[in-house]
Amino acid sequence: MQIARENVERAVSTGQEAFGRTLKTNEAIAELAKSQVETAAKATQANVEKATMAAAKAAAPAAK
């Protein structure tokens, strides 16, 4: 009976440890994804601003 109880305790402990590591891994993956999305958003915003400025310059001579 003692051996069975120790085995169950070890199994529960191992399961909790695996769950904790999985949780930390998922948090790290989410942080990486968030960083990539923010970087892509900044690059897109910069491209939109460049295109807007280029369109404004192109339209300026036509307005004269």
C-alpha positions, 0 to 999 in steps of 0.5 A: 500500500505504501508503494502504491501511494508513493507511486501516485504521489510521484505521478501527481508531482510529475503531472503538475511539473509537466503542466507548469512547464507547458504553461510557461512554454505557452506563455513564452510562445504568446509573448513571441507572437505578440512581439512579432505582431507589434513589429509587423504593425509598426512596419505596416504603419511606416509603409502607410505613412510613406505611401500617404506622403508619396500620394500627397506629393504626387497630387500636389502638382496636379492641384496647381 
